[in-house]
Amino acid sequence: MSAERNAIPLILTAIASVIVTVGSLWYYGYLHFAKPEDARLLAEFTMLKTVPGEDVKLSLEPARQVAMCIDGVLVLFDTQQKGLSGVLVDDRKKAVRCAGQETPQEIK
């Protein structure tokens, strides 16, 4: 005997599963909905120029950010807020390049 199934409970279960999965990923920080105001200054940085014969005094406590060179650009990752990262730029919004790596070339 072939009995017809009601598809509405299956569809509602699928929709509820997607909503619960997205909500759980967002709650635990694995999913972030970006807004235009999220692209803001994360931290202020200052470059200390070294002069021969002068000592530079630094704090023993490290910064919250960790830098990595990715595709020739210096990318900062925040160690306290999971998933928070940014590109180090100068005052004219030009990306700071990494030394010793080829910079990406514009494809024409």
C-alpha positions in Angstrom: 0.0 0.0 0.0 1.3 3.4 -0.9 0.3 6.2 1.4 0.7 9.8 0.5 2.9 11.8 2.8 2.2 15.3 3.9 5.2 17.4 2.8 4.5 20.5 5.0 6.1 19.0 8.2 9.2 18.1 6.3 9.5 21.6 4.8 8.9 23.3 8.2 11.5 21.0 9.8 14.1 21.9 7.1 13.4 25.7 7.5 13.6 25.4 11.3 16.9 23.5 11.0 18.5 26.2 8.8 17.3 28.9 11.1 18.7 27.2 14.2 22.0 26.4 12.5 22.5 30.0 11.4 21.5 31.3 14.8 23.9 29.0 16.6 26.8 29.9 14.2 26.1 33.6 14.8 25.8 33.2 18.6 29.2 31.4 18.9 31.0 33.9 16.6 31.5 31.7 13.6 29.2 33.9 11.4 29.2 37.6 11.2 26.8 39.8 9.2 29.0 42.8 8.1 27.6 46.3 8.1 29.2 49.4 6.6 30.0 50.8 10.1 32.1 47.7 10.8 34.8 48.9 8.5 36.2 51.3 11.1 39.4 52.0 12.9 40.2 49.1 15.2 43.3 50.5 16.9 45.8 53.3 16.7 49.3 52.5 15.7 52.5 54.6 15.8 55.8 53.9 14.2 58.8 54.4 16.4 61.8 55.5 14.3 65.1 54.1 15.6 67.9 56.5 15.8 71.5 55.3 16.3 72.6 55.9 19.9 69.1 56.3 21.3 67.2 53.7 23.3 63.6 52.9 22.4 61.5 52.0 25.4 58.6 49.5 24.9 56.1 48.0 27.1 56.7 44.4 28.1 53.0 43.5 27.6 52.4 42.6 23.9 49.7 44.2 21.8 46.3 42.5 21.3 47.0 42.2 17.6 49.1 39.7 15.7 50.5 40.5 12.2 50.9 38.1 9.3 52.0 38.7 5.8 49.3 37.5 3.3 49.8 38.1 -0.4 52.3 40.8 0.3 50.0 42.8 2.6 50.3 43.1 6.3 47.1 41.7 7.9 46.4 42.1 11.6 44.4 39.6 13.6 42.9 40.5 17.0 43.7 37.9 19.7 40.8 38.7 22.0 37.9 38.9 19.5 37.6 35.8 17.4 37.4 36.5 13.7 38.3 40.2 13.9 41.0 41.1 11.4 42.1 44.0 9.3 44.7 45.4 6.9 47.2 47.8 8.2 47.0 51.1 6.2 48.6 54.5 6.3 46.8 57.8 6.6 45.9 57.8 2.9 44.4 54.3 3.1 47.3 52.6 1.3 48.0 49.1 2.4 51.3 48.5 4.2 53.3 45.9 2.2 55.5 43.2 3.6 59.3 43.2 2.8 60.8 40.1 1.2 57.7 39.1 -0.6 56.5 39.9 -4.1 53.7 42.5 -4.2 50.6 41.4 -6.2 50.6 43.0 -9.6 47.6 44.4 -11.3 46.3 42.1 -14.1 45.6 44.0 -17.3 
